[in-house]
Amino acid sequence: MIEKKCKTARLDRKKIKFSFLGIYSVVVYIFLYIPLLVVIFYSFSATKSIVYFERFSMDWYKALIEDRTLLQTTLHSVQVGLIATSISIIVGTSGGFFLARAKIKGKEVFATLCQLPLVLPGIIMGLALLVFFMSLNIKLSMFTILLAHTVFTTPVVMFQVASRLQRLGFTYEDAAKDLGANSFKTFFLVILPMIKTAIIGGGLLAFTLSFDEIIITFFVTGTWVTLPVYMYSLLRYGLTPQVFAISTIILFFSIVIIFFMAKFTEVKSERVQR
C-alpha cells in the first residue's frame, strides 16, 4: 500500500510538472508567433488601416507586383545572397577542413576569431566595416554589401562543415587510401558525398541570413539598395498593409529555406548508405 501511494504521488508530481511546462511552452510560443500572425492577417486587409480589418483582399500583394522598386530591390537581395553564399561555401568548406584536420598551434585562436562576426552585435560589425571601407576610399556599392555579407556568412558554412568532419573522423579517409585512392579521389568520392548535407544546409542558412540582413547592410549601403533596407525606408512613413505584405512573403520564403536546411542538417542524414 505504501509503495502504491508513493508511486501515485510521483505520478501526480510528474503530471503537475508536465502541465506547468506545457502551459509555459504554450505562453512562450504565443508570445513569439502572435506578432507574426498579426502581420500576416493585416497583409490581407482591404484598407490602409492597421487597426480595423474590413474585408479580405489581395490588393496589397498586387501592388507589390506592380512596384518596380520593390522588384528591383528583391532582385538585389537575391543577387547578393547567391553570390555571398557561393563564396561562403567555397571559403567556408576550406576553412572547415582546416579546423577539423589541421594540427597546428593557434587553431583555437583562429576558430575564435572566425566566430566574432556571428557573436558581435550587427551595429558594431556594420560600423567597423564602414570605417574600413572609408579608410580604403572604397565607394559604397553592391561590392561593399557583398563583402560585408560574405564576412558573416562564411563562418556559418565553416562551422557546419567542421562539425560534420569532426564527427566523421579519419576512418573513411584511411580506408579509401588503403584501397589505393589518392587525395583527389578520396575527397570527391568519399568525403564530399558524406559532408554535402552540411554544405547544403550551411549554404541555405547563409543565404537566409544574407537575404534578411539589414543592420550591417544599412551601414555599407550606397545608392544600391537591398530589400530589407527598402522595407526600412517604407517604415519611416508609417506601417501600412504593403509593409505587412512584404513581410509575409519574406517570412514564408525564410520558413521554406529553414525547413530544407533542417532537413539537410538532421542527424540521420549523416548515415552512410550501404
Long-range contacts (C-beta under 8 A, 24 or more apart in sequence): 36-251, 39-244, 39-247, 39-248, 39-251, 40-244, 40-248, 40-251, 42-241, 42-244, 43-241, 43-244, 43-245, 43-247, 43-248, 44-241, 45-241, 45-244, 47-241, 48-240, 48-241, 50-239, 50-240, 50-241, 50-244, 60-241, 60-242, 60-244, 60-245, 61-245, 61-249, 63-242, 63-245, 64-242, 64-245, 64-246, 64-249, 69-230, 70-227, 70-230, 70-246, 73-225, 73-226, 73-227, 73-229, 73-230, 74-227, 76-142, 76-224, 76-225, 76-226, 76-227, 77-210, 77-211, 77-226, 77-227, 77-228, 78-211, 79-142, 80-142, 80-145, 80-146, 80-149, 80-210, 80-226, 81-149, 81-207, 81-210, 81-211, 82-207, 83-146, 84-146, 84-149, 84-150, 84-153, 84-206, 84-207, 84-210, 85-153, 85-203, 85-206, 85-207, 85-210, 87-150, 87-154, 88-150, 88-153, 88-154, 88-156, 88-157, 88-202, 88-203, 88-206, 89-157, 89-199, 89-202, 89-203, 89-206, 91-150, 91-154, 91-157, 91-158, 92-153, 92-154, 92-155, 92-156, 92-157, 92-158, 92-160, 92-161, 92-202, 92-206, 93-157, 93-158, 93-161, 93-195, 93-199, 95-154, 95-155, 95-158, 95-161, 95-162, 96-157, 96-158, 96-159, 96-160, 96-161, 96-162, 96-164, 96-165, 97-161, 97-162, 97-165, 99-158, 99-159, 99-162, 100-161, 100-162, 100-165, 100-166, 101-165, 114-154, 114-155, 114-158, 114-159, 115-155, 115-159, 117-151, 117-152, 117-154, 117-155, 118-152, 118-155, 118-156, 122-213, 122-215, 122-216, 123-215, 123-219, 125-151, 125-152, 125-215, 125-216, 126-215, 126-216, 126-217, 126-218, 126-219, 126-220, 127-219, 129-216, 129-219, 129-220, 130-219, 130-220, 133-220, 139-222, 140-220, 140-221, 140-222, 141-222, 141-223, 141-224, 142-224, 144-220, 144-221, 144-222, 145-217, 145-220, 145-221, 145-224, 145-226, 147-220, 148-216, 148-217, 148-219, 148-220, 149-210, 149-213, 149-216, 149-217, 152-209, 152-213, 152-216, 153-206, 153-207, 153-209, 153-210, 154-206, 156-202, 156-205, 156-206, 156-209, 157-199, 157-202, 157-203, 157-206, 158-202, 159-202, 160-198, 160-199, 160-201, 160-202, 160-205, 160-265, 161-195, 161-198, 161-199, 161-202, 163-198, 164-194, 164-195, 164-197, 164-198, 164-270, 165-191, 165-195, 167-270, 168-194, 168-195, 168-270, 172-272, 194-270, 194-272, 197-264, 197-265, 197-269, 197-270, 198-264, 198-265, 200-264, 201-261, 201-262, 201-264, 201-265, 202-265, 204-257, 204-258, 204-260, 204-261, 204-264, 205-257, 205-258, 205-261, 207-257, 208-254, 208-257, 208-258, 208-261, 211-250, 211-253, 211-254, 212-250, 212-254
